[in-house]
Amino acid sequence: MLFVQHISKSGCRDIVWTPVKNLAFTADVNGTHLDQKYSGTILSPGIPAVAKPAARYELKDQDAINVLLRAQRNF
């Protein structure tokens, strides 16, 4: 079986805003797109070794957006 998939990632790291001295607000934003070239559903019997439950899984493209916000004050 040949697995054909493409993963693309984009993001912006360390957007920093410093409104006053010794106080910083930081944001990291990342996006990921998985283009797996499959469609439909499969019925998995379950794989206890990796804790994957028995279920019907839908094969499709997947997207994820991750955002990390941080406030830091230095003394």
RAFEN-V650576 format. One record per pair of residues at least 12 apart in sequence whose C-alpha atoms are under 7 Angstrom apart, sorted by the first residue. I is the first residue (numbers start at 0). GAP is how many residues later the second one is. D is the distance in whole Angstrom. If there is no record, write none. Layout:
BEGIN
i=I gap=GAP d=D
i=I gap=GAP d=D
END
This chain:
BEGIN
i=3 gap=32 d=6
i=3 gap=33 d=6
i=4 gap=30 d=6
i=4 gap=31 d=4
i=4 gap=32 d=6
i=5 gap=28 d=6
i=5 gap=29 d=5
i=5 gap=30 d=6
i=6 gap=26 d=6
i=6 gap=27 d=5
i=6 gap=28 d=6
i=7 gap=24 d=6
i=7 gap=25 d=5
i=7 gap=26 d=7
i=8 gap=22 d=6
i=8 gap=23 d=4
i=8 gap=24 d=6
i=9 gap=20 d=6
i=9 gap=21 d=5
i=9 gap=22 d=7
i=10 gap=18 d=5
i=10 gap=19 d=4
i=10 gap=20 d=6
i=11 gap=16 d=6
i=11 gap=17 d=5
i=11 gap=18 d=6
i=12 gap=15 d=5
i=12 gap=16 d=6
i=13 gap=12 d=6
i=13 gap=13 d=6
i=13 gap=14 d=5
i=14 gap=12 d=5
i=14 gap=13 d=7
i=21 gap=51 d=6
i=21 gap=52 d=5
i=22 gap=49 d=6
i=22 gap=50 d=4
i=22 gap=51 d=6
i=23 gap=47 d=6
i=23 gap=48 d=5
i=23 gap=49 d=6
i=24 gap=45 d=6
i=24 gap=46 d=5
i=24 gap=47 d=6
i=25 gap=43 d=6
i=25 gap=44 d=5
i=25 gap=45 d=6
i=26 gap=41 d=6
i=26 gap=42 d=5
i=26 gap=43 d=6
i=27 gap=39 d=6
i=27 gap=40 d=5
i=27 gap=41 d=7
i=28 gap=37 d=6
i=28 gap=38 d=5
i=28 gap=39 d=7
i=29 gap=35 d=6
i=29 gap=36 d=5
i=29 gap=37 d=7
i=30 gap=33 d=6
i=30 gap=34 d=4
i=30 gap=35 d=6
i=31 gap=31 d=6
i=31 gap=32 d=5
i=31 gap=33 d=6
i=32 gap=29 d=6
i=32 gap=30 d=5
i=32 gap=31 d=7
i=33 gap=27 d=6
i=33 gap=28 d=5
i=33 gap=29 d=6
i=34 gap=26 d=5
i=34 gap=27 d=7
i=35 gap=24 d=7
i=35 gap=25 d=6
i=37 gap=21 d=6
i=37 gap=22 d=6
i=38 gap=20 d=5
i=38 gap=21 d=5
i=39 gap=18 d=6
i=39 gap=19 d=5
i=40 gap=15 d=7
i=40 gap=16 d=5
i=40 gap=17 d=4
i=40 gap=18 d=6
i=41 gap=14 d=6
i=41 gap=15 d=5
i=41 gap=16 d=7
i=42 gap=12 d=6
i=42 gap=13 d=4
i=42 gap=14 d=6
i=43 gap=12 d=6
END
